[in-house]
């Protein structure tokens, strides 16, 4: 289902971060969503990016997203920052892979920089439903998106820090002394997420109580060229160095569902018939990667000269 949304309001929430408020363009009710959900927006023909929803999730009268301008990105954030009040955009229904666990005894919510956006959604739900929670938020001076809103919602349950070393200290302290049945959620830069996971393991937290959402696999090297054979047609698709398999397939007019293009969402998952894979994504589990029968073509590559995919 595609939603037609109109830009109702725009404001700068901090340096480089723009909040866009969207309402139904045709008077239809907006679907409710799970806290931690993303909204995919079409910013060019066939190109969509997902952005975390920060507003109320139950019977909302609007959707709100906050997007940091990435001058080195593919263009999605620049498109958002160029939107004007009254513009109509196309969006998919909200989707989530970062939902809070309703039965958790306590929620430890860790945010880094713009990673605060899904965490804000979690906080709204926790306040609404009377859940036990705390927020640990790291940001550089002048870049604390939504920090005042979080203070209003969380009060003394919000801890803010200005460096990765300070965040490590407060996270380690929190994870060492929380009730059995607590869950921890982290969203932000990949090194921060890895630190939270490392500290959780060291403190004896079961893997099932540690949740994260990354914004991408981080900078990737160009990788050597390879070729992909399409199993159904036998067509050979060259994939040059610095070009992803997904881009090579789309350039040939081969349709592959895709969304984040950063190895996070799982939308472009392909079945692999043969050939070794250099996995670079943050979506597949370690056991799925070890099986070697699927890949995320938006970031992962062949580990040899040729691979065969189910297309």
MARLO-786612 format. One record per residue (C-alpha): x, z, y negated. Coordinates in Angstrom, 3 decimals, always signed. Example, Ala and Ser with C-alpha at 12.3 -4.5 7.8 and 13.67 -1.06 7.14 Angstrom:
<atoms>
      east        up     north
   +12.300    +7.800    +4.500
   +13.670    +7.140    +1.060
</atoms>
This chain:
<atoms>
      east        up     north
    +0.000    +0.000    +0.000
    +1.327    -0.985    -3.418
    +0.478    +1.061    -6.496
    +0.217    -0.363   -10.003
    +1.522    +2.282   -12.412
    +1.661    +2.327   -16.205
    +4.326    +4.137   -18.210
    +2.551    +6.897   -20.150
    +5.494    +8.763   -21.591
    +9.295    +8.672   -21.778
   +11.724   +11.372   -22.882
   +15.374   +12.273   -22.554
   +15.723   +15.469   -20.515
   +19.492   +15.715   -21.050
   +22.419   +13.438   -21.813
   +22.083   +10.236   -19.785
   +18.906   +11.273   -17.934
   +15.528    +9.779   -18.769
   +12.188   +11.121   -17.570
    +9.439    +8.555   -17.058
    +5.816    +9.643   -16.607
    +3.632    +7.145   -14.754
    -0.160    +6.998   -14.382
    -2.468    +4.696   -12.463
    -2.784    +1.344   -14.218
    -6.134    +0.562   -12.606
    -7.869    +3.945   -12.671
    -7.313    +4.654    -8.979
    -6.542    +8.179    -7.797
    -2.853    +8.743    -7.158
    -2.030    +9.878    -3.607
    -0.853   +13.458    -3.145
    +2.636   +13.833    -1.732
    +4.895   +16.246    +0.106
    +7.364   +18.130    -2.122
   +10.723   +16.374    -1.980
    +9.127   +12.914    -1.857
   +10.534    +9.721    -3.360
    +8.724    +6.964    -5.227
   +10.026    +3.416    -4.705
    +9.858    +1.146    -7.757
   +10.346    -2.615    -7.743
   +12.885    -3.286   -10.505
   +13.530    -6.942    -9.628
   +11.917    -9.394    -7.182
   +12.530    -7.983    -3.715
   +14.640    -5.113    -5.088
   +13.402    -1.534    -4.915
   +14.993    +1.814    -5.656
   +13.623    +5.230    -4.760
   +13.486    +8.119    -7.216
   +12.544   +11.732    -6.547
    +9.161   +12.874    -7.819
    +9.419   +15.991    -9.981
    +5.807   +16.694   -10.937
    +2.826   +18.374    -9.229
    +2.269   +17.127    -5.687
    -1.398   +17.983    -4.994
    -3.989   +15.572    -6.424
    -1.630   +14.549    -9.241
    -2.884   +12.811   -12.361
    +0.599   +11.389   -12.907
    +3.948   +10.804   -11.230
    +7.163   +11.839   -12.957
   +10.711   +10.746   -12.187
   +14.002   +11.578   -13.908
   +16.765    +8.984   -13.582
   +20.416    +9.233   -14.546
   +21.845    +6.046   -16.029
   +24.479    +4.595   -13.709
   +26.434    +1.921   -15.542
   +28.234    +0.994   -12.312
   +25.087    +0.729   -10.193
   +23.219    -2.368    -9.058
   +20.804    -2.298   -12.002
   +17.908    -0.055   -10.991
   +18.765    +2.824   -13.319
   +19.398    +0.432   -16.223
   +15.955    -1.051   -15.613
   +14.361    +2.413   -15.706
   +16.185    +3.229   -18.945
   +14.868    -0.004   -20.470
   +11.206    +0.741   -19.675
    +8.818    +1.249   -22.581
    +5.514    +3.074   -22.914
    +2.741    +0.765   -21.719
    +4.854    -1.162   -19.205
    +3.229    -1.660   -15.791
    +5.383    -1.313   -12.686
    +4.864    -1.785    -8.948
    +5.487    +1.172    -6.640
    +5.115    +2.097    -3.011
    +3.322    +5.222    -1.825
    +5.429    +8.399    -2.035
    +7.520    +9.139    +1.057
    +9.605   +12.138    +2.042
   +12.409   +12.980    +4.435
   +13.279   +16.179    +2.531
   +10.166   +18.312    +2.830
   +10.184   +22.122    +2.725
    +9.530   +23.952    +5.978
    +6.250   +25.750    +5.316
    +6.956   +28.468    +7.894
   +10.402   +29.375    +6.475
   +10.753   +33.040    +5.612
   +12.875   +32.236    +2.556
   +14.068   +29.028    +0.859
   +17.581   +28.706    -0.569
   +17.504   +25.648    -2.854
   +20.888   +24.251    -3.937
   +21.124   +21.498    -6.564
   +24.051   +19.658    -8.102
   +23.576   +17.545   -11.244
   +20.741   +15.036   -10.959
   +20.166   +16.355    -7.416
   +17.897   +18.863    -9.112
   +15.002   +16.380    -9.083
   +13.686   +16.954    -5.524
   +14.614   +20.643    -5.804
   +12.265   +20.927    -8.809
    +9.469   +19.560    -6.642
   +10.272   +22.200    -3.988
   +10.173   +24.943    -6.619
    +6.755   +23.863    -7.891
    +5.349   +24.068    -4.365
    +7.025   +27.416    -3.679
    +5.494   +28.899    -6.830
    +2.092   +27.382    -6.084
    +1.973   +28.738    -2.530
    +3.712   +32.041    -3.181
    +6.763   +31.301    -1.023
    +9.991   +33.266    -1.210
   +12.751   +31.161    -2.784
   +15.834   +31.056    -4.969
   +17.601   +28.202    -6.788
   +21.349   +27.723    -7.166
   +21.993   +24.953    -9.707
   +25.393   +23.536   -10.691
   +25.752   +21.214   -13.677
   +28.203   +20.300   -16.419
   +27.583   +21.569   -19.935
   +24.928   +19.409   -21.574
   +23.874   +17.822   -18.270
   +21.435   +20.412   -16.917
   +18.369   +18.246   -16.372
   +15.166   +20.310   -16.243
   +17.045   +23.607   -16.491
   +14.569   +25.106   -18.988
   +11.630   +24.042   -16.829
   +13.313   +25.664   -13.830
   +13.836   +28.878   -15.797
   +10.129   +28.993   -16.617
    +9.158   +28.423   -12.981
   +11.806   +30.495   -11.209
   +12.725   +33.227   -13.685
   +15.449   +35.480   -12.293
   +15.376   +33.511    -9.032
   +17.454   +30.808   -10.760
   +21.262   +31.020   -10.812
   +23.171   +28.399   -12.827
   +26.897   +27.675   -12.588
   +29.213   +25.209   -14.275
   +31.751   +24.312   -11.599
   +32.038   +23.498    -7.897
   +34.130   +26.618    -7.278
   +31.467   +28.841    -8.845
   +28.783   +27.110    -6.793
   +30.768   +27.625    -3.600
   +31.007   +31.337    -4.334
   +27.291   +31.857    -5.031
   +26.238   +29.727    -2.050
   +28.586   +31.610    +0.288
   +27.170   +34.909    -0.953
   +23.585   +33.760    -0.527
   +24.065   +32.351    +2.966
   +25.816   +35.505    +4.135
   +22.885   +37.766    +3.274
   +19.474   +36.208    +3.710
   +16.674   +37.146    +6.133
   +16.428   +35.616    +9.588
   +14.203   +32.540    +9.411
   +15.498   +31.376    +6.011
   +16.192   +27.683    +5.380
   +18.698   +26.126    +2.987
   +18.198   +22.789    +1.210
   +20.830   +20.951    -0.811
   +20.710   +17.825    -2.939
   +23.485   +16.393    -5.074
   +26.919   +14.821    -4.679
   +28.100   +14.349    -1.101
   +31.039   +16.809    -1.431
   +28.603   +19.510    -2.552
   +26.302   +18.850    +0.393
   +29.255   +18.977    +2.790
   +30.324   +22.299    +1.248
   +26.864   +23.804    +1.732
   +26.779   +22.614    +5.351
   +30.266   +23.990    +5.977
   +29.345   +27.391    +4.517
   +26.116   +27.489    +6.512
   +27.982   +26.827    +9.768
   +30.555   +29.493    +8.919
   +27.745   +31.974    +8.266
   +26.111   +31.161   +11.614
   +23.090   +29.275   +10.359
   +21.488   +27.048   +13.042
   +21.647   +23.347   +12.194
   +17.853   +23.157   +12.215
   +17.699   +25.459    +9.187
   +20.096   +23.385    +7.064
   +18.583   +20.426    +5.195
   +20.035   +17.968    +2.709
   +19.323   +14.807    +0.784
   +22.196   +12.733    -0.559
   +21.890    +9.989    -3.135
   +24.309    +7.688    -1.330
   +27.251    +7.423    +0.991
   +29.665    +7.470    -1.963
   +32.275    +4.858    -2.889
   +33.112    +2.604    +0.064
   +36.096    +0.354    +0.609
   +35.420    -3.373    +0.740
   +36.253    -3.608    +4.444
   +37.557    -6.676    +6.267
   +35.348    -9.763    +6.712
   +33.348   -10.233    +9.896
   +30.488   -12.333   +11.242
   +27.066   -11.331   +12.514
   +25.291   -13.324   +15.222
   +21.495   -13.234   +15.100
   +20.315   -12.612   +18.637
   +17.054   -14.553   +18.452
   +18.290   -17.748   +16.777
   +22.025   -17.687   +17.501
   +22.753   -18.210   +13.795
   +26.164   -16.935   +12.688
   +26.168   -15.179    +9.301
   +29.599   -14.685    +7.660
   +30.031   -11.331    +5.889
   +32.936   -11.472    +3.401
   +34.978    -8.448    +2.388
   +33.141    -6.478    -0.289
   +29.736    -7.876    +0.742
   +27.357    -5.853    +2.899
   +25.671    -7.254    +5.978
   +22.325    -6.647    +4.296
   +23.351    -8.720    +1.263
   +24.676   -11.502    +3.502
   +21.423   -11.630    +5.469
   +19.240   -11.636    +2.352
   +21.370   -14.389    +0.806
   +20.568   -16.515    +3.884
   +16.854   -15.935    +3.341
   +16.602   -13.548    +6.305
   +14.115   -10.826    +5.466
   +15.246    -7.280    +6.214
   +13.184    -4.317    +4.947
   +15.337    -2.274    +2.585
   +15.011    +0.398    -0.035
   +17.886    +2.647    -1.122
   +20.797    +0.342    -0.187
   +22.968    +3.448    -0.007
   +22.747    +4.424    +3.663
   +20.300    +7.246    +3.061
   +16.695    +6.211    +3.646
   +16.857    +4.393    +7.012
   +14.566    +1.570    +5.874
   +16.977    -1.246    +6.842
   +17.885    +0.075   +10.308
   +18.898    -2.779   +12.637
   +19.220    -2.879   +16.411
   +22.717    -3.930   +17.506
   +23.033    -5.984   +20.706
   +26.802    -6.061   +20.871
   +29.977    -5.304   +18.992
   +31.556    -2.133   +17.647
   +30.147    -0.542   +14.485
   +31.883    +1.164   +11.587
   +29.156    +3.620   +10.603
   +29.131    +4.567    +6.923
   +25.585    +5.847    +6.487
   +24.144    +9.320    +5.993
   +20.947    +8.625    +7.945
   +21.810    +8.288   +11.641
   +22.642   +11.360   +13.691
   +26.041   +11.655   +15.345
   +24.470   +10.959   +18.744
   +22.763    +7.813   +17.408
   +26.046    +6.606   +15.974
   +27.822    +7.309   +19.255
   +25.205    +5.255   +21.158
   +26.299    +2.190   +19.175
   +22.964    +0.377   +19.407
   +21.801    +0.540   +15.785
   +23.217    +0.500   +12.267
   +22.391    +0.594    +8.555
   +23.466    -2.859    +7.277
   +23.319    -1.745    +3.645
   +26.585    +0.199    +4.056
   +27.877    -0.041    +7.647
   +30.015    -2.882    +8.958
   +31.329    -4.363   +12.183
   +34.461    -2.679   +13.494
   +35.668    -6.047   +14.785
   +35.373    -9.749   +14.005
   +31.893   -10.279   +15.434
   +28.721    -8.308   +16.138
   +25.271    -9.333   +17.367
   +22.094    -7.916   +15.848
   +18.441    -8.085   +16.883
   +17.080   -10.569   +14.349
</atoms>
